Amino acid sequence: MRIMLELAKNYGQGPLSMSAISKKQDVSVKYLEQLIIPLKKANLISSVRGPKGGQMLSKSPANINVWDVLNILESKFTIVDCIDNETVCDKLEGCPIRPVWRKAFNSIKRIFKKTSLEDLLNSPENI
């Protein structure tokens, strides 16, 4: 998420080099390279080659929501395993808490979908 926010801050100003992102976010270039691949495949980031090249958002920060990013970068994103995988628990039938977990997860997901990178940058906590 920090990579995406760094690119969002720089949106419209050209690409950022991996070393610049690495320094600003205190993340190794090697780790950044691993994160960039799925973000590029999902068309959230594009690369520019050459001496002034680097990474940049493929679309406006207002058009990328937190869910888009989490869904790509997190291999599994849920509160409890039984929401996504019914085989992990043999007590699903009649389970009184599972609907609550599902409702909580859906609420979180709704918030993440409503929150764009631009919203995060404009948050009062970021001033």
N, C-alpha and C positions, 0 to 999 in steps of 0.2 A: 504494500500500500504506500509505503514511503517513497518508493521509486516513482509510482504513478503521481503522487502529489508533487514530487520534485519536477517531473515533466509538465504537470499542470501549471505550476508556477511559471514555467518557462514557455508556456503555450504561445505560439505566434511569434516567437523570437528566434526560431531556428532550432536545430538539433543540439542536444547536450551530449558531450562525450561520456563514455563509460567512466573514465577517470574523474571527470567533474562530478558525476552523480555519486561515485564512490566516496569522494572526499566530502561532499556536502551531507551525505547520509551515513557516513562512517560504516559502509558496507563494502566488503571486498569485491573487486572487479570479477573475480571468478564466480562468486555467488550471484552477482548481478547478471552475468552471462546466462546462468541457469534459469533465472527468473524471466529474462527477456524473451527467451524462446517461446514459451506458451503464450505470452502476451502478444508477440508478433503473429503467431498462428491464429490468434483470436481477433486479429486486426485492431487491437487497441493501441499498438505501438508500431511505428514504421522506422526503418533504419535508412540513414543517408550515408553513403560511402564517401571516402576522400578525406583530405586533411582537415576540412571544417565539418566533417560528418559527425554522426552520432545517432542518438535515439530521440524520437519525439512522438507525441500523441498523434494517433491517426484521425482523431476527431476532437471536437471541443470538450473541455472538462465538464461542461454542462450536460453533455450527452454520454458521459460514462458514469455509471453509478457504482457504488461500493459493492453491490451484489455481483456485477459483471466481473470485477477484479477478484473477489473472494472465490467465486465459482470456478475461476480458471486456476488460481494459485493454490487453493487448499484442496488437497486430494479428497478430503472428506469433511464436510461442514454440516454438522448437525448437533443437537443437544445430547441425544442419546441414540444408540445404535438401532434400537427397534423401530424408530421412525422410518428409516430407509431400508432396513433389512429385517424382515419378520422371522428369519431363521435363527437369529441370535438369542431368542428367548422362547421358552416353551410355555410361558404363562400369559401370552398376549390376549387370548380369549378371555374376556371379562376383566381385563386389567383396568383398574380405575384411574391410574395415573397417566397411561399412554395418551389419551385424548388431551390431557393438560399439556404434556410435553409437545404434542403436535401443534396445539394452539399457540404455545409460547414460541416455538420455532417459526411458525407462520408469521407471528407478530414481528419477530426479529428480521425475518426475510423481507417483510413489507417495508420496514424502516430502512434496511440496506438498499432496497430497490428505489426508494424515494430519495435517497441521499446521493447527490452527485459529487464528483471531485470538486467542482466549483463550490458547492455548498460547504464542503470541508474547508476549502481555502478561505471562504468568507465567514466562517464560524467565529463568533466573538472570542473564543478561546485561542484563536490563532493570531490575534492582533497583538 
